[in-house]
Amino acid sequence: MGSVGPLQIIVVAVVALILFGGRGKISSVMGDLAKGIKSFRKGLKDDDPIIEDKGETIDGTARREKSTSSED
C-alpha cells in the first residue's frame, strides 16, 4: 500500500498539468463559467414581458357558429 505505481504517477501528472498547465486553464474555465452565469441571469431578466393594462374588458361568452353541414 505504500508503493507508488505508474498509474498513480500518471494520475498525479495529469491533475498537476490541468491545475498548473500553460495559459491558466483553470482561470479560463472559471472565467467562462462566470460569463455563462452572467448571461443566464441577464436572459432571465430580459425575458419578463411588460404587461400594460388598457382597462378593456374581454367578452368571454361563447358564440355558436352556423353549421354548413346538412344534419337536419
C-alpha positions in Angstrom: 0.0 0.0 0.0 3.0 2.3 0.5 4.4 1.9 -3.0 3.5 4.3 -5.8 2.8 2.6 -9.1 2.9 4.0 -12.7 -0.8 4.5 -12.8 -0.8 6.8 -9.7 2.1 8.8 -11.2 0.2 9.3 -14.4 -2.9 10.4 -12.5 -0.9 12.9 -10.4 0.8 14.2 -13.5 -2.5 14.7 -15.3 -4.0 16.6 -12.4 -0.9 18.7 -12.0 -1.0 19.5 -15.7 -4.6 20.5 -15.5 -4.1 22.7 -12.4 -0.8 24.3 -13.3 -0.7 23.8 -17.0 0.0 26.5 -19.5 -2.2 29.6 -20.1 -4.1 29.3 -16.8 -6.6 26.7 -17.8 -8.4 26.7 -14.5 -8.8 30.5 -14.6 -10.1 30.4 -18.1 -12.6 27.7 -17.2 -13.8 29.7 -14.2 -14.0 32.9 -16.3 -16.1 31.1 -18.9 -18.3 29.7 -16.2 -18.8 33.2 -14.7 -19.7 34.6 -18.2 -22.2 31.8 -18.6 -23.9 32.6 -15.3 -24.0 36.3 -16.1 -25.6 35.8 -19.5 -28.1 33.3 -18.0 -29.1 35.9 -15.3 -29.3 38.6 -18.0 -31.5 36.3 -20.1 -33.9 35.7 -17.2 -34.1 39.4 -16.6 -34.8 40.3 -20.2 -37.5 37.7 -20.8 -40.0 39.3 -18.4 -42.8 40.6 -20.6 -44.2 44.1 -19.9 -47.9 43.8 -19.5 -49.9 47.0 -19.9 -53.4 47.2 -18.6 -55.6 49.2 -21.1 -58.7 48.9 -18.9 -60.6 47.0 -21.6 -62.9 44.1 -20.7 -62.9 40.8 -22.6 -66.1 39.3 -23.8 -65.9 35.7 -22.6 -69.3 34.5 -23.9 -69.3 31.6 -26.2 -70.7 32.1 -29.7 -72.3 29.5 -31.8 -71.1 29.3 -35.4 -73.5 28.5 -38.1 -73.0 24.9 -39.3 -72.7 24.4 -43.1 -73.4 20.7 -42.9 -76.9 19.4 -43.5 -77.6 17.4 -40.4 -81.3 18.3 -40.2 
